[in-house]
Amino acid sequence: MSARFSAGDRIRIAKDFFWAKGALGTISAPPPQVIAISGPWDGGMTRQEHSALGEAKVYWVWFDEPQLDADGGGPYSGGSIHENAMTRI
């Protein structure tokens, strides 16, 4: 299955996503530290995430401005974001 986004794509995160609501960012390959914890990403760009929210394809996004997570932790410069929560800008 082909990827919906590519490295360098500019995106906006949905305002109703559970974190980084409405944030702007850039799609990127995940940093080595993330791969060391999560394991390889499909094609170096995506991975399937299994959580209480179900299964989702995620991409790594570097945020234009650091974001707090759903629990108020952070701020984080980047994070994995569900494909269906992003729109290309």
Buried (B, 14 or more C-beta within 10 A) or exposed (E): EEBBBEEEBBBBBBEEBEBBBEBBBBBBBBEEEBBEEBEEBEEEBBBEBEEEEEEBBBBBBEBEEEBEEEEEEBEBBBBBBBBEBBEEE
